[in-house]
Amino acid sequence: GLVVAARVYVDGDDAGMAATAARDEEIEKRGGGLDAHLFKRLPVREWDRWLDAKFAHPFLQRVERRDGSYVCVGDPVDGLHRIPTSCPSGAFGGKGDWAVHGR
């Protein structure tokens, strides 16, 4: 499989990459509008940026080899589904923030 990090919303009933893309598209379609967030915990700012409603989450995408090519199989799986934390974390986070096991 393949592991990637993506910033996703975790506060709705349908969290994940597809739901985040649909929500961002809806916001863009409305022309932006008010960008406000209710913070219920600290921090609200991380180094060089304000925090928002999205969190970086690791996603596992199954990959299979078919006819000499690699193809994605199924939907990506969020390793931190609906958990309001980021991994990799902040400005200094990276691939060392998680480990992947073969099973």
Buried (B, 14 or more C-beta within 10 A) or exposed (E): BEBEBBBBBBEEEEBBBEBBEEBEEEEEEEEEEEEEEEEEEEEEEEEEEEBEBBBBBBBBBEEEEEEEEEEEEEEBBBBBEBEEEBBBEBEEBEEEBBEEEEE
